[in-house]
């Protein structure tokens, strides 16, 4: 099976996207949506060519920090001092729609407990 010839273009465009400090960076998955390709296929192609999204992000960060690993690591540490895992949301700002509720579902755990 032949790889899609657009894959190298996607990688080059994503690297350029990471280097552009004027816009917030998209995840690789979100970035690939605009190309209408299967992300799994792109990642398999990247793996075969020794490419990795984490490495691309780190390389872009090194360029931004003038190729100084110490500065880049300090920058990374500052980014993760305030994780976004618990975004603040007002309790009345989101209303659960009836179509978003799961009813009649049960979860069985490995020890046999059913919830």
N, C-alpha and C positions, 0 to 999 in steps of 0.2 A: 504494500500500500504506500503510495507516494504522499509525502507531507504537503500540506497546503502551502503554496508559495508566499502567502501573506504572513506566516508566522514570524519570519525575521523582521518584517515591517512592524508588526505588533510590538515585538521586543524593543526595537529602536524607538518607536513612538512612546512606549512606557518609560524608557530611560529618559527621554526628553521631558516627559511629564514629571518625572521625579526631580529633575534638575530645575524645573520652573518653580521658583519659590513664591511667586505671586499668587498661586492658587493652592487650595488645600488638595492634598494628594488623595487620589482614589485608590481603593484596593485593586489588586491585579484583576480579580474576578469582575469587579464593577467596570474597570477600564476595558476589558475584553468584550463586554456586552455590545458596545457600539460597533464591533466588527462582525457580529453575528456568527461567531465560531464557538465550537464546544471547548470549554475551558479545560476539560480533561485531556483533549487532544493536544492543546497548546502546551499544557504542563508535561505531557509525555514527550513531546518534541523537545521541550526545554531540557528535560532530564537526559535525553539521548545526546544532547549537545553540551552537557555540563553547565547548564544555566540554572540559576535559582533566584527567585524573587527577593529573598532576604539579602543575598549578595548584591543584587542590583540596588536595593534600597541603601545598603551600607556604602556602596561605591558612590552613590549620589550624595549621601551625607558627608563622605570624606571630601568630595569636591567642594561642597558648600562650606566646610570647615577648613579649607585650604590644605587639604591632604595631611592633616594632623590627627592621628588616631586618638590622642589624649583629648583633644577638643571635641572630637566626634563622640567619644564615650561619655564625656561630660554632658553633651547635648542630649544623648540618648537617656542618660540618667535623669536629667531634668524633665524630659518628656514623660517618663514613667513615674515620677514622684506623685503625680495626680492622675491615677488611672481613670479611664472613662467607663469602667465596668459598672458603675452605679450612677447613671445620669440622674440629675435631679429632675423630678417631674411632680407637678402639683397633682394632688389626688383628684381634683375635679377637671384636670386638663384632658383626660382621656376617658372616653365612654366606651365600654365594651359593647360591641354589637351582638345581637342574638346569633348571627351567623358565625361568630368567632368562639362560641361556647361549645365545648365538647360534652355531650350528655351520654350516659350509658356506657362509658368506657371503664375498663378495669385494668389495673396494672398488677402483674404477678411478678414478685421478686424471686431471686434464685432460692431463697430459703422457704418458699412456698406461701409467703404472706401475700394475700390478695387485697388490694385497696380499690 
